[in-house]
Amino acid sequence: MEKIQILILDDHDLFREGLVRLLGDEPDFETIHCASIPEALQIVSKQQIDIVLLDYDLGIARGSEFLTRAHQDNFQGRILVVTAGLSDSDAAQLLRNGAAGIFLKQGSTVSLAKCIRRVMEGEAWIDHRYLNVLLRAPDPDRQNGKPVFSERERAVLRGIFEGLANKEIAARLSISETSVKAALQQLVEKTGVRTRGQLVRIALEQYRDQL
């Protein structure tokens, strides 16, 4: 089995080391950890890291700094923000800057493992506490002339924001999984993206007025 290589970047030793032990029980995970941005940047430059679990509050530093510098260094893995909490503006900015999702530390290890696998499949994961805030926030870059989403497409998109699989979205909306896939394909064609993660970012940046 090819394992998912995980780097945990968190400045709290007990949380970091505890998470290493808990995720170590997952047969498809392999984890390493560090406490600082310079250390993390050095690791991702020398090792194959598939996903970084990034704490936002790193003492004197902020996780957004790692996000920016990792992308500048052409890091190809995914970055999932795992945090005790964020301001609404910080959450929106992290997603615009390429974070694959936001997971709150209050969540269970089982949920985190599920979240990691979903993100590695190209999906986005946004904790429901931030979902409504992000959808209501004004979009400073909104332009006229964009494609219009149907009500079903908007409902499917909201499910994607919450990290739901196609089957779960279908059950929520009382439609077939084939209908969900069709709506998703229409969303992809309208926005010109390739993955669910890209779809979430584009929707937040350019189509928020329709959500």
Phi, psi and omega in degrees: 000127176282122186271150174280122182272117187244132172249125177260118178249104183207138183270002177261112187300314184296316179296313184299310182290324176295320179293324176300315181295316183294314180289338178295343177283346179277124187294339183257011180248143169227123190240145167228168184212159176204171187244355185222158180296313179303319179297315181296317180297323178293319180296312183291340178280340185248339184236159175281109177242125182275324183210138175254127172267107193252118171284143181279317182267103182249046181074248180279350181247168177237148181300332179300331178294317178297317181304313181295312184290325178296318178292325176297327179274008177065036174295128186262353180281184180257153181235116179251122179280120178244109194218158175283341179166155181220155168287159180301318182292322178295319179299313180297318182293320179298318179292321177296329183272006171110005175297140182280348179170178179228124178235130181274141183297341179289347181288167182277160176297324178299316179295321179296317178299317177298317180299315180301315182294321179296314180297322180292340176273004177096006180271169175250154179225116178236120178305138187300337180294338180258346188299307182296323178298315181294323181286331181276340186296141179295145179259110183291344184254015184297133181231158176278165174085010179275158175301152181255133179275142173284169179298320179294318179299320178295320180294319178296319180297321178297323177296321178296320177304324183275002179080019181282145173283164181305319181296320181290322177296318179300317180295320180296319185269356182058045175230173181281158177296329177297322178293323177296315180298322179295316178296320179296319178296322177295320178296318179297317180293320182291325184263344178075027181258177180246324186239166178294322178298316177296323180298317179298314183295316180295320180297318180292324184279321192239344187234020186298330181295343180264357186263000000 
